[in-house]
Amino acid sequence: MPNRTVFFISDGTGITAETFGNAILAQFETQFRHVRMPFVDSPDKAHQAVRQIKHTAEVEGKRPLVFSTIVNMEVLAVLRENCDEGMLMDMFGTFVEPLEAELGIKSNHRVGRFSDASKSKAYNDRIEAINFSLAHDDGQSNRDLASSDVILVGVSRSGKTPTSLYLAMQYGLKASNYPLIPEDFERHQLPPALVPHRNKIFGLTIAPERLSEIRHERRPNSQYASLSNCREEVAMAEAMMRREGIRWLSTTTKSIEEIATTILQDIRPDQLVY
């Protein structure tokens, strides 16, 4: 059973509050009940949130933890003045206000990453990257590979698709992915379509045992999912990547975030500097 309830309150989507809060909570070996409360953008909604926090405190007999990224000062004041029953961690007061004092300027108090998505070039570039990655998923299209920021290669089910989409959604990168298949191993060389773009290629591999588990969920009791076949494919894929001088890593125990960061360090280090 969860030991404590955690509220993530924002006048936007609440994603920032939840991401930041979860990064902190991950340091503690305990379970939490998560409650995200997005779009708390009026004093009335803030009072509703306070009532829910107070009710939770009464029922559980413990102060809920409250992470807030509210930037509207009128709405934030409701939380600050009425949230005694919860432990309020106000990111505006903790970070933005001290930065205003240090920089000598006022923040724009903007709600969310994009105040008007339709007018944001960064947002539109990100949508374009997502569409590009979907169109170039699993080797569906070889057209316009030159426009790719990164091309992921590896055996089927090694994590190429989720990593491609994460790179597109999080960093706005046009990520293609290309499966290595038995025909490629028989030729003992990269697929011809990839050769001109060698400097953009990054390889993903995976432990055969884990690959077999994943494939069995997709095609139970098939040759495709057999451990012997997975061992053979992984061994040949890794041999090809070593032979071709392709940078690669194992996704077996890595999160999408860790995989993406490693790729960025090697392929697009500029994306780690804003």
FENSULNOR-V722308 format. One record per pair of residues at least 4 apart in sequence whose ideal C-beta (glycine too) atoms are under 6 Angstrom apart, sorted by the first residue. I is the first residue (numbers start at 1). J is the second residue. Records with the same first field share a line. If there is no record, write none. Layout:
BEGIN
I=J, J
END
This chain:
BEGIN
2=31, 32, 33
3=30, 31
4=32, 62
5=33, 56, 64
6=32, 34, 65
7=35, 64, 66
8=14, 17, 18, 21, 36, 67
9=37, 40, 49, 68
10=14, 17, 38, 69
11=40, 41, 70, 72, 111
12=111, 112
13=38
14=18, 36, 38
16=69
17=21, 67, 69
18=22, 36
21=67
25=32
37=49
40=45, 46, 49
43=74, 75, 78
46=75, 78, 79
47=78
50=82, 83
53=64, 85, 86
54=85
56=60, 64
57=63, 64, 85
63=86, 87
64=86
65=87
66=86, 88
67=89
68=79, 90
69=91
70=75, 76
71=92, 109, 111
77=81
78=82
79=83
83=88
91=95
92=96
93=97
96=107
99=103
100=106, 107
110=115
114=120, 123
117=123
125=172
126=172
129=168, 172, 173, 174
130=168, 169
132=174
133=164, 165, 168, 175
135=141
136=141, 176
137=161
138=179
139=178, 179
142=193
145=176, 197
147=174
148=174, 176, 200
149=173, 174
150=175, 200, 202, 267
151=176, 197, 200, 201
152=160, 164, 177, 202, 204
153=178, 180, 201, 203
154=158, 160, 203, 204, 205
155=180, 233, 237
156=179
157=214, 215
158=204, 206, 251
159=163, 204, 251
160=177, 204
162=256
163=259
164=175, 177
165=169
166=170, 256, 260
167=171, 173, 175, 260
168=173, 175
171=271
180=184, 237
184=191
185=236
190=194, 195, 244
201=246
202=247, 263, 267
203=241, 246, 248
204=251
205=234, 238, 248, 250
206=210, 211, 251, 252
207=252
208=230, 231, 234
210=252
211=230
212=225, 227, 230
215=224, 225
216=220, 225
219=224, 225
223=229
240=244
241=246, 248
247=266
249=262
251=259
254=258, 259
263=267
264=268, 271, 272
265=269
END
